[in-house]
Amino acid sequence: MEVYAVRHGQTDWNAVQRVQGRTDIPLNETGREQARSVAASLPDDIGIILSSPLKRALETAEIINERYGAEIAVDDRLMERDFGAYEGVLVSDIDINNLRRWTDNAPTEGGESIRDVAKRVFEYLDEIGEKYRDENVLIVTHGHVLRAVYWYYNGLPQGGGEAENVIEIENCVVFHF
């Protein structure tokens, strides 16, 4: 099994760097174009697409799936981190990297910590590893979930500091595991 993981395309909130979290924002036209472009860069042998139910991820998955005609399985465990009180806030108004670091594990008021996200994502990846072991899988999800996917396959960050695990994840970037 090979796993490809893609962050959703751009939304209007991404364009102005506003924290989205679980707020269900659709793609903008740039995001739709990004999804069409990334679809062309993926391998031919994707057997199933796994997606977050949030509009921006599911629409990205549907656009990519125009190439494959595969099953799209939606799972809540692929939803973005619940940012609680930070949802809708401009990134420039908070220390976003503090929220991304494994060692800081900063919770958000009324939301999840990065370790909460990793726990649910790791459990899900264990399941799909068994269920789809003979297929190549495409996961379409969100930035904080992709960090957890990265750690699942590459190990948890050791040590500290800015370089520890602040992985920048652009819209429609592809990871291959």
N, C-alpha and C positions, 0 to 999 in steps of 0.2 A: 504494500500500500504506500502510495505517495500522497502527501497532503500539500495542497496549495491553499494559501489563506490570503484573502484580499480584504482590505478596508473598503468600505462603501465610497461611492463618489461624493463629490462636493455638494454641500447644501448652502443655502444663504447664510446660515449661522456659521459654517466653517469659514466662509469668505470674510466674515467680520471677526472671526476668532471668538465666538461665543460658545460657552460650555453647553453641550446638548444633552449628554447623559441619556436618560429615558424619554426626554421630550421628543415626540414623534414628528420630526421635520423631514419633508420630502427632498429629493434631489433637486438641484437647479439644472439648467441646461448644460452648464459646464460639467456637472456630475454625470449627466447622462452621456455626454461625449466621452468622458473618462472611462465609463463602463464599457462603451462600445470599443474603445481603443484597447483596454486591458483584455477584453474577450479575444481579440485577434492575437494577443501575445501568449495565451495559455496553450498548453499541449492539447492534442486532439483527443486524448483518451480519458477525459473526465467521465467517471461513471455516475456520480451523484453530486448534487450541490446542496450544502447545508447552510442555512441562513438564519440570521436573527429575524424576528418578526417586525422590527421597526422599519418604517417605510423606506428610509434611505438605504438600508441594507437589502431589503427584499426587492426593491426596484432595481438595484445594482445586480442582484442575482438573476432577476428576470431578463434584464438586458443581456447579460453574459450568456444566459441559457438559450437565447435565440440561436446561438451557434451550435448548441449541443442537443436540445430537446430532451434533457435528462430530467429525472425527478428532482424537485426541490423540496427538501425536508426542512421545515421551520421548527426551531427549538428556542424556547425562552432563555436557556442557559447561554445562548450566544448574544443576548441583549447587552447593550453597553452598560457600563458601570452606572449605578444609581448615584448621582452626585448630590442628591438631597437639596440642601439650601443653595448649592452652587449652580444649579441648573439655570441657564439663561444669563449667567454672569459673564462678563468679558474676561478672557484669559488674562489680560493685562492687569486685572484687578485682584488676582489671586496668585499664589505660588503654585502653579500647575505642576512643576517638576517635583515638588514635595509630595504631591498626590500620586506621582508615577513611580516613586522609588520604593522598592521592596522593603528596604531596611527602615524607612520612615513609617510605612504602613499607615499613613495619615487617614483617619476616617473623615467623612464629611457629615455635617449635622443632618441627620435624617437619611443618610445614604450608606454606601458600602465603602470599605477599605479595599486597597488593591489585593490584599490577601483573601478577602471575601470573594472577589472576582476570580482569583486564581483557583480557589477551592472548587467553585462550581464548574469552571472551565476544565480543570484537570479531571474531574469526575466524568464530564461529558467526553473528553478525549479518550479516556480509558474505554468507555462504552463504544465509541465509533471505531476504535482500534480493533475491537473484536467483531463488531457488526459488519464493517466494510473492509476487512483485511485483504480482500482480493480485488478491491477497486481503487482507482485513484479518486480522491475526494477534493472538492473545492469548498472551502469555508468562506462565506461572505459575512463580515461582521464589523466590528468597531475597534478603535485604537486601543483601549484598555484591555479588551478581550484579546486582541492580537499580541499584546505584551505577554499575557498569560500563556497563549499558545506558544510563543517564542520560548518562554522559560520552560514549558513542559518538554519541548524537544531539545533544548540546549542547556538545561540546568538553571537552577535558581541563582540569582546574583549572590556573590560572596563578597564581603567587605562593604565599603561605603563610598560616598563621594558622588559628585555629579555624573562621572562617567560610568558609575556602577551599573545602572540599568535604565537610564533615561533614553529610551529608544524613540527617536523621532519617526513617526509613521504618517506619511502623506496619504491623501485620498487616492484610492485605487492602486496602492503599492501592493506588490505580490511577494509573499514569502513562500519558499518551497522547503518542505521537510521530508 
